Amino acid sequence: MSTDAIVILRDDHKEIRRLFREFESAGDNAHATKDALATKIIEALTVHTYIENETMYPEVRRLLPDLEDDVLESYEEHHVADVLCMELAALDSTAERFDAKMTVLMENVTHHMEEEESDWFPKVRAGLGRKQLAEIGERMLEQKKTAPRSPAQPSALKKAIDAVTA
């Protein structure tokens, strides 16, 4: 397994996209499947945004100050995803706004991933060496082991509160 931070994040993106496709193909009345997939999507996004917010973004901001605006925008995009995940975690798939809320989450996250992959990742790779990306990636892999899996966990809530008060 690679410890390159960008490879780790791209792998997360692939898994999230796969879960999105499964959700979209589940069918209107596949409530048990949608509930299970929503749980997996929320968990994957909670872990992913946590390791980016706690390690990747602060390191890139410190090491590549020219990318600060990109990092700040990414924090805000994560905040939107976090709020939607919190709301979805409280809903059952039979709720009237469940599918609409999940659609908005998927659209926002897909846009964010595409922007990172096409614009931000190449800038980060150009600005940081392989060794730096490997060190950041090693820390992210360690964080994944203890990262919050639910938006209701204290460390995930703190991340959401920090986004509002920062």
C-alpha positions as a Markdown table, in Angstrom:
| # | Residue | x | y | z |
|---|---|---|---|---|
| 1 | Met | 0.0 | 0.0 | 0.0 |
| 2 | Ser | 1.3 | 3.4 | -0.9 |
| 3 | Thr | 1.9 | 6.0 | 1.7 |
| 4 | Asp | 1.8 | 8.9 | -0.8 |
| 5 | Ala | -0.8 | 11.3 | 0.6 |
| 6 | Ile | -2.3 | 12.0 | -2.8 |
| 7 | Val | -2.6 | 8.3 | -3.7 |
| 8 | Ile | -4.3 | 7.7 | -0.4 |
| 9 | Leu | -6.8 | 10.5 | -1.0 |
| 10 | Arg | -7.4 | 9.3 | -4.6 |
| 11 | Asp | -8.1 | 5.8 | -3.3 |
| 12 | Asp | -10.6 | 7.3 | -0.9 |
| 13 | His | -12.2 | 9.2 | -3.7 |
| 14 | Lys | -12.6 | 5.9 | -5.8 |
| 15 | Glu | -14.3 | 4.2 | -2.9 |
| 16 | Ile | -16.6 | 7.1 | -2.3 |
| 17 | Arg | -17.5 | 7.2 | -6.0 |
| 18 | Arg | -18.2 | 3.5 | -5.9 |
| 19 | Leu | -20.6 | 3.9 | -3.0 |
| 20 | Phe | -22.3 | 6.8 | -4.7 |
| 21 | Arg | -22.9 | 4.7 | -7.8 |
| 22 | Glu | -24.3 | 1.9 | -5.7 |
| 23 | Phe | -26.7 | 4.3 | -4.0 |
| 24 | Glu | -27.8 | 5.8 | -7.3 |
| 25 | Ser | -28.6 | 2.3 | -8.7 |
| 26 | Ala | -30.3 | 1.0 | -5.6 |
| 27 | Gly | -33.8 | 1.9 | -6.8 |
| 28 | Asp | -36.6 | 4.0 | -5.3 |
| 29 | Asn | -37.9 | 1.5 | -2.9 |
| 30 | Ala | -34.7 | -0.2 | -1.8 |
| 31 | His | -34.8 | 1.4 | 1.7 |
| 32 | Ala | -32.7 | -1.1 | 3.5 |
| 33 | Thr | -30.0 | -1.0 | 0.9 |
| 34 | Lys | -30.1 | 2.8 | 0.9 |
| 35 | Asp | -29.9 | 3.0 | 4.7 |
| 36 | Ala | -26.9 | 0.6 | 4.6 |
| 37 | Leu | -25.2 | 2.6 | 1.8 |
| 38 | Ala | -25.9 | 5.9 | 3.5 |
| 39 | Thr | -24.2 | 4.6 | 6.6 |
| 40 | Lys | -21.1 | 3.5 | 4.6 |
| 41 | Ile | -21.0 | 6.8 | 2.7 |
| 42 | Ile | -21.3 | 8.9 | 5.9 |
| 43 | Glu | -18.5 | 6.8 | 7.5 |
| 44 | Ala | -16.2 | 7.1 | 4.5 |
| 45 | Leu | -16.7 | 10.8 | 4.2 |
| 46 | Thr | -16.3 | 11.4 | 7.9 |
| 47 | Val | -13.0 | 9.6 | 8.0 |
| 48 | His | -11.8 | 11.2 | 4.7 |
| 49 | Thr | -12.6 | 14.8 | 5.6 |
| 50 | Tyr | -11.1 | 14.2 | 9.1 |
| 51 | Ile | -7.7 | 13.1 | 7.8 |
| 52 | Glu | -7.6 | 15.9 | 5.2 |
| 53 | Asn | -8.6 | 18.6 | 7.7 |
| 54 | Glu | -6.3 | 17.4 | 10.5 |
| 55 | Thr | -3.2 | 16.5 | 8.4 |
| 56 | Met | -3.2 | 17.2 | 4.7 |
| 57 | Tyr | -4.7 | 20.7 | 4.6 |
| 58 | Pro | -2.6 | 22.1 | 7.5 |
| 59 | Glu | 0.6 | 20.7 | 6.1 |
| 60 | Val | -0.1 | 22.0 | 2.6 |
| 61 | Arg | -1.0 | 25.4 | 4.0 |
| 62 | Arg | 2.2 | 25.5 | 6.0 |
| 63 | Leu | 4.5 | 24.2 | 3.3 |
| 64 | Leu | 2.8 | 25.8 | 0.2 |
| 65 | Pro | 1.4 | 29.1 | 1.4 |
| 66 | Asp | 0.4 | 30.0 | -2.2 |
| 67 | Leu | -2.3 | 27.3 | -1.9 |
| 68 | Glu | -3.9 | 28.9 | 1.2 |
| 69 | Asp | -7.0 | 30.0 | -0.7 |
| 70 | Asp | -7.5 | 26.5 | -2.1 |
| 71 | Val | -7.2 | 25.0 | 1.3 |
| 72 | Leu | -9.7 | 27.5 | 2.8 |
| 73 | Glu | -12.2 | 26.7 | 0.1 |
| 74 | Ser | -11.7 | 23.0 | 0.7 |
| 75 | Tyr | -12.3 | 23.4 | 4.4 |
| 76 | Glu | -15.6 | 25.1 | 3.6 |
| 77 | Glu | -16.6 | 22.4 | 1.1 |
| 78 | His | -15.9 | 19.8 | 3.8 |
| 79 | His | -18.0 | 21.7 | 6.2 |
| 80 | Val | -21.0 | 21.6 | 3.8 |
| 81 | Ala | -20.4 | 17.8 | 3.4 |
| 82 | Asp | -20.2 | 17.4 | 7.2 |
| 83 | Val | -23.5 | 19.2 | 7.8 |
| 84 | Leu | -25.2 | 17.1 | 5.2 |
| 85 | Cys | -23.8 | 13.9 | 6.7 |
| 86 | Met | -25.0 | 14.9 | 10.1 |
| 87 | Glu | -28.5 | 15.6 | 8.8 |
| 88 | Leu | -28.5 | 12.3 | 6.8 |
| 89 | Ala | -27.3 | 10.3 | 9.8 |
| 90 | Ala | -30.5 | 11.5 | 11.6 |
| 91 | Leu | -32.8 | 10.5 | 8.7 |
| 92 | Asp | -34.3 | 7.2 | 7.6 |
| 93 | Ser | -34.3 | 6.5 | 3.9 |
| 94 | Thr | -38.1 | 6.7 | 3.9 |
| 95 | Ala | -37.9 | 10.4 | 5.0 |
| 96 | Glu | -39.3 | 12.7 | 2.4 |
| 97 | Arg | -36.1 | 14.7 | 1.9 |
| 98 | Phe | -33.6 | 11.8 | 2.3 |
| 99 | Asp | -33.0 | 11.2 | -1.4 |
| 100 | Ala | -32.8 | 14.9 | -2.2 |
| 101 | Lys | -30.3 | 15.5 | 0.6 |
| 102 | Met | -28.2 | 12.5 | -0.5 |
| 103 | Thr | -28.2 | 13.8 | -4.1 |
| 104 | Val | -27.0 | 17.3 | -2.9 |
| 105 | Leu | -24.3 | 15.6 | -0.8 |
| 106 | Met | -23.2 | 13.5 | -3.8 |
| 107 | Glu | -23.1 | 16.5 | -6.2 |
| 108 | Asn | -21.1 | 18.6 | -3.8 |
| 109 | Val | -18.6 | 15.9 | -2.9 |
| 110 | Thr | -18.2 | 14.9 | -6.5 |
| 111 | His | -17.5 | 18.5 | -7.5 |
| 112 | His | -15.0 | 18.8 | -4.6 |
| 113 | Met | -13.2 | 15.5 | -5.6 |
| 114 | Glu | -13.0 | 16.5 | -9.3 |
| 115 | Glu | -11.6 | 19.9 | -8.3 |
| 116 | Glu | -9.0 | 18.4 | -6.0 |
| 117 | Glu | -7.9 | 15.8 | -8.6 |
| 118 | Ser | -7.7 | 18.1 | -11.6 |
| 119 | Asp | -6.4 | 21.2 | -10.0 |
| 120 | Trp | -5.2 | 20.9 | -6.4 |
| 121 | Phe | -3.4 | 17.6 | -6.4 |
| 122 | Pro | -1.2 | 18.5 | -9.3 |
| 123 | Lys | -0.2 | 21.7 | -7.6 |
| 124 | Val | 0.5 | 19.9 | -4.3 |
| 125 | Arg | 2.5 | 17.2 | -6.1 |
| 126 | Ala | 4.6 | 19.9 | -8.0 |
| 127 | Gly | 5.3 | 21.7 | -4.7 |
| 128 | Leu | 6.1 | 18.8 | -2.4 |
| 129 | Gly | 8.6 | 16.1 | -2.8 |
| 130 | Arg | 7.9 | 12.4 | -2.7 |
| 131 | Lys | 9.4 | 12.2 | 0.8 |
| 132 | Gln | 7.1 | 14.9 | 2.2 |
| 133 | Leu | 4.0 | 13.3 | 0.6 |
| 134 | Ala | 5.0 | 9.9 | 2.0 |
| 135 | Glu | 5.4 | 11.4 | 5.5 |
| 136 | Ile | 2.0 | 13.2 | 5.3 |
| 137 | Gly | 0.5 | 9.9 | 4.0 |
| 138 | Glu | 1.9 | 7.9 | 6.8 |
| 139 | Arg | 0.3 | 10.3 | 9.4 |
| 140 | Met | -3.0 | 10.1 | 7.5 |
| 141 | Leu | -2.9 | 6.3 | 7.5 |
| 142 | Glu | -2.3 | 6.3 | 11.3 |
| 143 | Gln | -5.1 | 8.8 | 11.8 |
| 144 | Lys | -7.5 | 6.6 | 9.8 |
| 145 | Lys | -7.2 | 4.0 | 12.6 |
| 146 | Thr | -8.7 | 6.4 | 15.2 |
| 147 | Ala | -10.6 | 8.8 | 13.0 |
| 148 | Pro | -14.3 | 9.4 | 13.8 |
| 149 | Arg | -16.6 | 7.1 | 11.8 |
| 150 | Ser | -19.8 | 9.1 | 12.6 |
| 151 | Pro | -20.5 | 12.8 | 12.4 |
| 152 | Ala | -21.9 | 12.5 | 16.0 |
| 153 | Gln | -18.5 | 11.5 | 17.5 |
| 154 | Pro | -16.9 | 14.3 | 19.5 |
| 155 | Ser | -13.8 | 14.7 | 17.2 |
| 156 | Ala | -16.1 | 15.0 | 14.2 |
| 157 | Leu | -18.4 | 17.5 | 16.0 |
| 158 | Lys | -15.3 | 19.6 | 17.0 |
| 159 | Lys | -14.3 | 19.7 | 13.3 |
| 160 | Ala | -17.7 | 21.0 | 12.3 |
| 161 | Ile | -17.8 | 23.6 | 15.1 |
| 162 | Asp | -14.3 | 24.8 | 14.3 |
| 163 | Ala | -15.5 | 25.4 | 10.7 |
| 164 | Val | -18.3 | 27.6 | 11.9 |
| 165 | Thr | -16.3 | 29.6 | 14.4 |
| 166 | Ala | -13.1 | 30.0 | 12.4 |
